[in-house]
Amino acid sequence: MVSIYFVGTYKPIVCGIADYTSFVTDELPAGKWSVISFVLKKYGGPLTPDDTAVKGRVWYGIPSRQEFSDSVIMQGLKKLGAKKEDAVLWFQHENGIWPGNIQFTAMLKNLNIPKVVTFHTLHFQSPETPTGLRRNQYDLLKVLLPYVEAITVFSHGVYQAIASAFPEHHDKVYVLKHGIKPYPELSRLSRKEAKEKLNDFLLYESGLARKTKEALHKRRIFLDSDTVVVGQTGFLEPAKNSEFLYVARDNLQKAIPQRRIIAVRIGAPRDEVQKIYAEKLRRWQNGRNKFLLQVLLPQDILPLAQRAFDVNFYWPYDCTQSGLLSHALGAGAIVACRDLEGVGETVKEAGGIMDTDLKHLLFKITKLILNPALGERIEQRALGYAREFSWKNQARRHWELAERILSPMPYSPPTVQPTDKMATPAAKKSI
């Protein structure tokens, strides 16, 4: 019986990919998964306040992001008691985790064990290559694909880009959607109830400055039934273009003068670049109708905030997929975003609002605010998407692919359901 050995970041490292692996392993059969991760003190990233290492199935032995090799991975397999005939190595790839493409490929080449790589940050709308991949991504895949049994991607757009660029390896590429964590207890809350709970957390449990709490209390932005809250959560990453949240607020207020529109950005910086960006955002906020609440939301409060917002607004200038989006959909939140890369594809499939033009997107948001029934339909479609791609279902699909790799049976493409709206046959190879 197959055992999956995930390789990459893992809790208590604060990282979207660490969360991704954690959510998958939480749903896999007991005793049939392990993780090879980094030495926590040398990784260089933030840790959760409770920075206790996971014992038993996790080996924190990769020295650092610069010091990884096939011999280190083999040492980890030995420490975890792996049986070579049952083992599948499953790497989580993102440039910040594996910065050396040549070194990463050499490691894969020298590992004589079935290997899968999940790519978290591949593009399919880049002008750098005819297929939409970025040039450095094309160069990496060109040397990497011969040395793996499979790679998984989150979007049909990325699948098409890779299949077009490397037709000789198309049978190694699988669409395995980013998992969604359902929050049934949150999705059952009315918007009013979610706002009240978020308001209580921010005023009484968060580490916000006293002046900010007083402004929230005075303005009653989460308690006034006539106020529309357009919000955004997550780390204060410059690529998210969060200043456009405040631009959107101003335009929506002009379009709907009879309602009070408030923009709320909640998040914290995690490195020096983000700290500089946080200062830029602070100059945009005014404490009246534009707020920057610089606080890192606990994992149970993050989806509550997304549920509380009347609209979750995203207008990034660079993106591939979004872990934040998975929490929002699981909470039945309403998402309005830029139709860009995998984020746009996901929101489209989940029934949210997206557009390539900001003015058009704001027009759609205006219609939503004026038509509450439209919001209810969007919420239900989001929850349906969340059920289909729950972490439980996605963990099962990980397992099925691992078994397929170890099985001598030839691959048989799955039947595409009638609800699949992708236009081309190449886009339909999914797990």
Buried (B, 14 or more C-beta within 10 A) or exposed (E): EBBBBBBBBBBBBBBBBBBBBBBBBEBBEEEBBBBBBBEBEEBEBBBEEEEEBBEEBBBBBBEEBEEBBBEBBBBBBEEBEBEEEBBBBBBBBBBEBBEEBEEBBBBBBEBEBBBBBBBBBBBBBBEEBEBBBBEEBBBBBBBBBEBBBBBBBBBBBBBBBBBBBBEEBBEBBBBBBBBBBBBEEBBEBEBEBBBBBBBEBBBEEBEBEEEBBEBBEEBEBBEEEEBBBBBBBBBBBBEBBBBBBBBBBEBBBEBBEEBBBBBBBBBBBBBEEBEEBBEEBEEBBEBEBBBBBBBBBEEEBBBBBBBBBBBBBBBBEEBBBBBBBBBBBBBBBBBBBBBBBBBBBBBBBBBBBBBEEBEEBBBBBBEBBEEEEBBEEBBEBBBBBBBBBBBBBBBBBBBBBBBBBBEEEEEEEEEEEEEEEBEEEBBBBBB
